[in-house]
Amino acid sequence: MHQLFRLVLGQRDLSRAGDLFSLDDSEIEDCLSQALEEIKVISCAPDYLTNDNDQAVVEICITRITTAIRETGSIERHGAALVSLWESCLEHNLQPQGKDEDTPHAKIASDITSCILQNYNRPPVMALAVPVAVRFLQQGNQELSRNMSSYLSLAAIAKAELLAQHTEAITCSVLRGREVTNAA
């Protein structure tokens, strides 16, 4: 792992996290999967929900990593690690804590969603992502569900067979969304 990522993630050094943006994308591209694995360890720690410093470090690192993945076009190389972190968010509370206040894991999921699902035209990435995206639909977070639905419709246009086995779950999510809208 690049020494700056090792410092920022290993010591949860928020004061140096911004320095990650001074690095060239190609300089860090080789270590992105390893950094994502370390972020997963941090975000799954028991004290993560109450540790504002760790949350800020994770948020900055995810932004830097997803930017590098987009700029280097390396989603297929790092897709498995990105989807693994994304999926780990499902093990935590994703329900908003107040008006428009996402939980730390909902923020992670939201930050990662677009990086993964904007690649709806890349079947290897979608093969990993679609089953996880469908599980997010079932979590009850309206904003995440709305974003997933938009991206999944694009994925359906690009490669419908990836969504075929998830038709029932997707339909149930649409119906649940309609019930919430009608109740409001």
DOTIPA-278189 format. One line per 2 residues: their letters; for each residue x, y, z of N, C-alpha, C, CB. Coordinates in steps of 0.02 Angstrom, whole numbers, plus 50000, padded with zeros to 5 digits. Glycine has a CB too. Example, Ala and Ser with C-alpha at 12.3 -4.5 7.8 and 13.67 -1.06 7.14 Angstrom:
2
AS) 50660,49716,50390,50615,49775,50390,50660,49835,50390,50565,49776,50452 ~ 50642,49888,50354,50684,49947,50357,50645,50002,50394,50704,49970,50286
! end
This chain:
184
MH) 50043,49941,50000,50000,50000,50000,50046,50062,50000,49951,50000,50062 ~ 50024,50114,49966,50062,50176,49964,50071,50201,50036,50026,50231,49921
QL) 50130,50228,50051,50145,50247,50120,50097,50299,50149,50216,50273,50125 ~ 50072,50344,50107,50025,50394,50132,49958,50361,50151,50014,50450,50080
FR) 49934,50315,50110,49873,50277,50128,49886,50238,50192,49852,50230,50070 ~ 49945,50207,50197,49962,50168,50257,49960,50213,50319,50032,50135,50249
LV) 49987,50274,50314,49987,50321,50370,49916,50343,50387,50031,50381,50354 ~ 49880,50366,50337,49813,50393,50348,49766,50339,50376,49784,50421,50283
LG) 49767,50280,50346,49722,50227,50369,49747,50192,50431,49711,50176,50313 ~ 49812,50180,50435,49841,50145,50492,49836,50184,50556,49912,50128,50478
QR) 49847,50250,50551,49846,50293,50611,49783,50335,50615,49907,50337,50612 ~ 49738,50326,50567,49676,50366,50562,49694,50440,50566,49627,50346,50620
DL) 49744,50460,50525,49772,50527,50527,49733,50574,50483,49846,50526,50506 ~ 49683,50606,50512,49640,50652,50475,49679,50712,50449,49583,50675,50519
SR) 49730,50733,50486,49768,50792,50465,49807,50780,50400,49817,50812,50520 ~ 49820,50718,50383,49857,50702,50321,49812,50674,50266,49912,50652,50337
AG) 49749,50661,50282,49704,50629,50234,49696,50672,50171,49635,50618,50265 ~ 49692,50737,50178,49685,50780,50120,49744,50777,50072,49675,50851,50142
DL) 49802,50758,50099,49862,50752,50057,49856,50697,50005,49923,50738,50101 ~ 49809,50651,50015,49798,50597,49966,49780,50626,49898,49743,50549,49990
FS) 49749,50684,49898,49728,50715,49834,49786,50746,49796,49675,50767,49847 ~ 49843,50752,49829,49902,50779,49794,49939,50725,49756,49949,50813,49844
LD) 49922,50662,49768,49954,50606,49734,49922,50596,49666,49948,50542,49776 ~ 49963,50577,49618,49939,50561,49551,49899,50496,49554,49997,50556,49500
DS) 49846,50492,49516,49804,50431,49515,49846,50369,49500,49748,50438,49463 ~ 49891,50374,49451,49931,50316,49432,49978,50295,49487,49971,50332,49369
EI) 49995,50341,49532,50040,50327,49587,50007,50282,49640,50064,50392,49619 ~ 49942,50286,49646,49906,50248,49698,49863,50192,49670,49863,50295,49739
ED) 49856,50188,49605,49810,50140,49575,49823,50068,49597,49813,50144,49499 ~ 49886,50049,49605,49902,49980,49623,49879,49961,49693,49976,49970,49618
CL) 49869,50010,49737,49853,49993,49807,49781,50006,49826,49898,50033,49853 ~ 49738,50022,49778,49669,50041,49794,49630,49984,49826,49634,50064,49732
SQ) 49637,49923,49801,49601,49866,49831,49622,49855,49903,49612,49802,49789 ~ 49687,49860,49915,49712,49851,49983,49686,49906,50029,49789,49850,49983
AL) 49684,49967,50004,49657,50023,50044,49583,50011,50059,49667,50090,50008 ~ 49545,49986,50010,49474,49972,50020,49464,49918,50074,49441,49950,49954
EE) 49508,49868,50074,49504,49816,50125,49516,49845,50194,49554,49760,50110 ~ 49564,49891,50199,49578,49923,50264,49520,49966,50286,49643,49965,50259
IK) 49489,50001,50239,49430,50041,50255,49374,49997,50281,49406,50081,50193 ~ 49366,49939,50252,49315,49892,50276,49328,49872,50348,49313,49829,50230
VI) 49390,49859,50365,49408,49841,50434,49390,49899,50481,49483,49824,50440 ~ 49407,49960,50461,49393,50018,50503,49318,50028,50511,49424,50082,50472
SC) 49281,50024,50456,49209,50038,50459,49168,49983,50493,49182,50048,50389 ~ 49197,49925,50501,49163,49870,50535,49182,49866,50609,49178,49804,50501
AP) 49227,49909,50631,49248,49910,50702,49189,49931,50746,49309,49957,50712 ~ 49185,49903,50806,49129,49918,50850,49120,49992,50867,49137,49880,50914
DY) 49175,50030,50869,49169,50101,50888,49162,50148,50828,49230,50121,50928 ~ 49156,50121,50768,49154,50164,50709,49095,50213,50711,49149,50121,50646
LT) 49038,50191,50734,48978,50233,50734,48985,50295,50778,48918,50193,50758 ~ 49028,50291,50828,49037,50348,50874,49104,50384,50864,49031,50324,50945
ND) 49144,50362,50817,49210,50391,50807,49210,50438,50746,49263,50336,50798 ~ 49199,50502,50760,49195,50551,50706,49259,50556,50665,49178,50620,50734
ND) 49317,50548,50698,49381,50551,50662,49386,50494,50611,49439,50547,50712 ~ 49371,50433,50632,49374,50376,50586,49325,50385,50529,49359,50311,50624
QA) 49266,50410,50543,49216,50421,50490,49242,50472,50439,49150,50445,50521 ~ 49273,50525,50463,49300,50576,50418,49357,50548,50375,49324,50637,50457
VV) 49401,50509,50407,49457,50478,50370,49429,50432,50316,49503,50439,50418 ~ 49381,50391,50334,49351,50344,50286,49318,50382,50228,49299,50299,50321
EI) 49281,50434,50244,49247,50472,50192,49296,50503,50142,49204,50527,50224 ~ 49350,50532,50168,49401,50562,50124,49435,50509,50083,49453,50601,50166
CI) 49453,50453,50114,49487,50400,50077,49443,50370,50023,49510,50345,50125 ~ 49379,50360,50038,49334,50333,49987,49328,50382,49928,49264,50319,50017
TR) 49323,50445,49943,49319,50495,49889,49381,50492,49846,49310,50566,49918 ~ 49440,50487,49878,49502,50484,49840,49506,50420,49798,49563,50488,49887
IT) 49486,50364,49827,49490,50300,49793,49441,50298,49734,49475,50243,49841 ~ 49379,50319,49745,49331,50316,49690,49350,50363,49634,49260,50333,49715
TA) 49380,50420,49651,49405,50465,49599,49460,50432,49559,49431,50531,49631 ~ 49507,50400,49593,49562,50366,49558,49537,50309,49514,49613,50339,49609
IR) 49488,50272,49539,49459,50217,49499,49427,50245,49436,49408,50177,49540 ~ 49389,50299,49442,49358,50329,49383,49410,50355,49334,49311,50386,49404
ET) 49459,50391,49360,49510,50422,49317,49555,50372,49283,49551,50471,49357 ~ 49569,50316,49315,49614,50266,49286,49575,50212,49248,49656,50234,49340
GS) 49509,50214,49253,49468,50163,49220,49481,50093,49246,49481,50164,49145 ~ 49495,50089,49311,49515,50025,49341,49460,49991,49382,49576,50035,49384
IE) 49398,50005,49365,49342,49975,49403,49344,49899,49400,49276,50001,49376 ~ 49362,49870,49344,49363,49797,49340,49418,49767,49384,49372,49774,49267
RH) 49473,49803,49391,49527,49779,49433,49510,49784,49507,49591,49820,49419 ~ 49475,49837,49527,49461,49849,49597,49387,49838,49615,49481,49919,49616
GA) 49348,49815,49567,49276,49806,49578,49260,49758,49635,49245,49781,49516 ~ 49296,49703,49641,49281,49654,49694,49290,49685,49763,49325,49592,49686
AL) 49345,49722,49773,49357,49754,49838,49306,49808,49852,49429,49783,49840 ~ 49288,49846,49800,49239,49899,49808,49170,49870,49825,49234,49942,49744
VS) 49150,49818,49790,49086,49785,49804,49087,49753,49874,49070,49732,49750 ~ 49143,49726,49894,49148,49696,49961,49137,49748,50015,49217,49662,49970
LW) 49167,49807,50008,49156,49861,50057,49083,49883,50055,49202,49920,50043 ~ 49057,49891,49995,48987,49912,49984,48940,49862,50019,48971,49917,49909
ES) 48952,49798,50007,48910,49746,50036,48914,49745,50113,48929,49677,50008 ~ 48973,49760,50139,48980,49761,50213,48935,49812,50245,49053,49774,50232
CL) 48916,49863,50208,48870,49914,50235,48801,49885,50251,48863,49973,50185 ~ 48783,49831,50216,48718,49799,50227,48713,49768,50296,48706,49746,50174
EH) 48770,49756,50329,48771,49726,50395,48758,49777,50450,48837,49692,50407 ~ 48748,49840,50430,48740,49895,50478,48675,49932,50465,48800,49943,50474
NL) 48656,49974,50512,48595,50013,50506,48603,50064,50449,48578,50049,50572 ~ 48556,50064,50403,48558,50112,50347,48500,50161,50350,48555,50074,50281
QP) 48459,50156,50402,48401,50200,50409,48423,50270,50431,48350,50171,50459 ~ 48396,50322,50400,48413,50390,50420,48399,50401,50494,48374,50442,50378
QG) 48443,50437,50528,48436,50449,50600,48394,50509,50616,48504,50456,50630 ~ 48380,50549,50569,48339,50609,50578,48322,50633,50508,48375,50664,50620
KD) 48296,50693,50505,48278,50719,50440,48342,50729,50399,48239,50786,50446 ~ 48347,50692,50344,48403,50697,50297,48471,50684,50329,48404,50765,50266
ED) 48474,50642,50381,48537,50627,50413,48552,50553,50406,48536,50648,50488 ~ 48596,50536,50359,48614,50466,50347,48661,50440,50401,48647,50459,50279
TP) 48658,50375,50413,48705,50343,50458,48773,50340,50423,48680,50271,50478 ~ 48827,50328,50461,48893,50323,50430,48897,50270,50375,48944,50308,50483
HA) 48864,50214,50385,48867,50161,50334,48824,50177,50273,48845,50095,50364 ~ 48770,50214,50283,48730,50236,50226,48770,50286,50184,48663,50268,50249
KI) 48811,50327,50218,48854,50374,50181,48906,50337,50140,48890,50422,50230 ~ 48936,50286,50169,48985,50245,50132,48951,50214,50071,49016,50190,50177
AS) 48893,50183,50083,48857,50151,50028,48840,50200,49973,48792,50118,50054 ~ 48817,50258,49992,48799,50309,49943,48859,50332,49903,48767,50369,49978
DI) 48916,50342,49937,48977,50364,49902,49002,50312,49852,49031,50379,49953 ~ 48993,50250,49868,49018,50196,49825,48969,50179,49769,49031,50133,49867
TS) 48905,50188,49781,48854,50168,49733,48867,50195,49663,48787,50192,49756 ~ 48877,50259,49657,48885,50287,49589,48949,50262,49556,48886,50363,49592
CI) 49002,50254,49594,49065,50230,49564,49055,50161,49534,49121,50228,49617 ~ 49019,50119,49569,49008,50051,49544,48956,50050,49488,48985,50005,49601
LQ) 48899,50079,49501,48842,50070,49455,48844,50115,49394,48779,50081,49492 ~ 48888,50164,49392,48897,50202,49330,48931,50159,49277,48939,50265,49343
NY) 48954,50101,49298,48986,50054,49252,48937,50000,49230,49048,50023,49284 ~ 48874,50019,49222,48821,49972,49204,48834,49937,49138,48754,50008,49201
NR) 48878,49965,49097,48893,49935,49032,48953,49888,49035,48907,49990,48982 ~ 48976,49871,49094,49032,49824,49103,49006,49761,49139,49091,49857,49143
PP) 48989,49710,49101,48959,49650,49130,48997,49619,49188,48952,49599,49077 ~ 49064,49615,49187,49097,49585,49245,49085,49623,49310,49172,49581,49232
VM) 49082,49689,49305,49069,49730,49364,48996,49721,49386,49084,49805,49349 ~ 48951,49722,49339,48880,49715,49355,48864,49646,49383,48837,49728,49294
AL) 48900,49595,49361,48888,49528,49388,48902,49527,49463,48933,49476,49352 ~ 48952,49566,49485,48966,49571,49557,48917,49618,49592,49037,49597,49567
AV) 48898,49672,49558,48861,49726,49590,48786,49715,49595,48873,49788,49554 ~ 48755,49686,49545,48682,49681,49543,48653,49644,49603,48660,49647,49479
PV) 48680,49586,49623,48651,49552,49681,48654,49595,49745,48687,49486,49694 ~ 48707,49634,49752,48714,49677,49811,48666,49737,49805,48787,49702,49818
AV) 48662,49766,49746,48616,49822,49735,48544,49803,49751,48621,49847,49662 ~ 48525,49744,49732,48456,49720,49746,48445,49714,49821,48443,49652,49711
RF) 48496,49692,49858,48490,49688,49931,48481,49758,49961,48551,49654,49962 ~ 48513,49808,49933,48504,49877,49957,48432,49900,49948,48552,49925,49921
LQ) 48400,49877,49894,48330,49896,49882,48285,49874,49939,48305,49865,49816 ~ 48305,49820,49972,48264,49791,50025,48278,49819,50094,48274,49716,50026
QG) 48322,49868,50100,48342,49895,50165,48298,49951,50191,48412,49919,50161 ~ 48256,49979,50149,48209,50030,50172,48235,50101,50173,48187,50012,50239
NQ) 48297,50112,50151,48322,50180,50147,48300,50209,50080,48401,50183,50154 ~ 48253,50256,50082,48221,50280,50020,48271,50311,49971,48168,50332,50037
EL) 48318,50350,49997,48366,50383,49952,48411,50332,49917,48408,50434,49991 ~ 48436,50284,49956,48478,50231,49926,48437,50191,49876,48507,50185,49981
SR) 48376,50174,49894,48333,50136,49849,48319,50173,49784,48267,50118,49883 ~ 48307,50237,49789,48294,50278,49730,48355,50278,49683,48275,50351,49750
NM) 48414,50287,49713,48475,50286,49673,48488,50218,49642,48535,50307,49715 ~ 48478,50165,49681,48487,50097,49655,48440,50084,49596,48476,50045,49710
SS) 48378,50104,49604,48328,50093,49551,48349,50126,49486,48260,50119,49573 ~ 48374,50187,49491,48395,50223,49431,48452,50186,49396,48417,50294,49448
YL) 48502,50166,49435,48559,50131,49405,48540,50062,49380,48615,50126,49456 ~ 48497,50027,49417,48477,49960,49395,48437,49963,49330,48435,49926,49449
SL) 48400,50016,49320,48364,50021,49256,48413,50029,49198,48315,50081,49257 ~ 48468,50064,49210,48520,50070,49158,48553,50002,49147,48573,50122,49178
AA) 48566,49966,49201,48596,49900,49195,48550,49853,49156,48611,49871,49264 ~ 48485,49860,49167,48436,49817,49131,48438,49831,49057,48365,49829,49158
IA) 48447,49894,49039,48452,49911,48968,48515,49881,48937,48452,49988,48958 ~ 48570,49884,48974,48634,49859,48949,48638,49783,48948,48690,49887,48990
KA) 48612,49751,48999,48618,49678,49004,48563,49650,49049,48689,49658,49032 ~ 48504,49645,49021,48443,49626,49059,48450,49560,49096,48385,49623,49012
EL) 48486,49512,49067,48490,49446,49099,48523,49449,49168,48529,49398,49054 ~ 48562,49500,49182,48591,49507,49249,48538,49521,49302,48643,49562,49249
LA) 48483,49552,49281,48430,49568,49329,48374,49517,49331,48402,49636,49313 ~ 48372,49473,49282,48316,49426,49276,48303,49386,49339,48329,49378,49218
QH) 48355,49362,49371,48345,49321,49431,48324,49362,49492,48408,49283,49447 ~ 48325,49428,49486,48307,49471,49542,48241,49507,49530,48362,49522,49553
TE) 48203,49485,49482,48141,49519,49463,48092,49526,49521,48107,49482,49406 ~ 48083,49473,49559,48035,49476,49615,48056,49528,49667,48029,49407,49648
AI) 48119,49528,49687,48143,49576,49737,48136,49647,49712,48215,49561,49756 ~ 48151,49658,49648,48146,49725,49619,48074,49747,49617,48176,49726,49548
TC) 48029,49703,49597,47958,49719,49594,47931,49736,49664,47918,49661,49564 ~ 47950,49697,49713,47928,49710,49782,47952,49778,49806,47952,49655,49830
SV) 48013,49795,49788,48041,49860,49807,48002,49917,49774,48115,49865,49787 ~ 47985,49909,49711,47945,49960,49676,47878,49968,49710,47936,49941,49601
LR) 47846,49913,49727,47780,49916,49759,47785,49948,49828,47750,49846,49765 ~ 47837,49932,49866,47848,49963,49931,47858,50038,49924,47909,49932,49967
GR) 47896,50058,49874,47908,50129,49861,47844,50166,49844,47958,50138,49805 ~ 47802,50133,49805,47738,50163,49787,47694,50171,49849,47702,50120,49733
EV) 47694,50121,49894,47655,50126,49956,47678,50185,49998,47660,50061,49996 ~ 47744,50194,50003,47771,50249,50043,47751,50316,50012,47848,50244,50048
TN) 47755,50321,49946,47737,50382,49911,47663,50398,49920,47753,50376,49836 ~ 47620,50348,49915,47548,50359,49923,47530,50377,49995,47510,50296,49903
AA) 47568,50352,50044,47554,50367,50114,47575,50438,50132,47590,50317,50159 ~ 47620,50466,50095,47646,50533,50112,47601,50589,50093,47712,50545,50080
! end
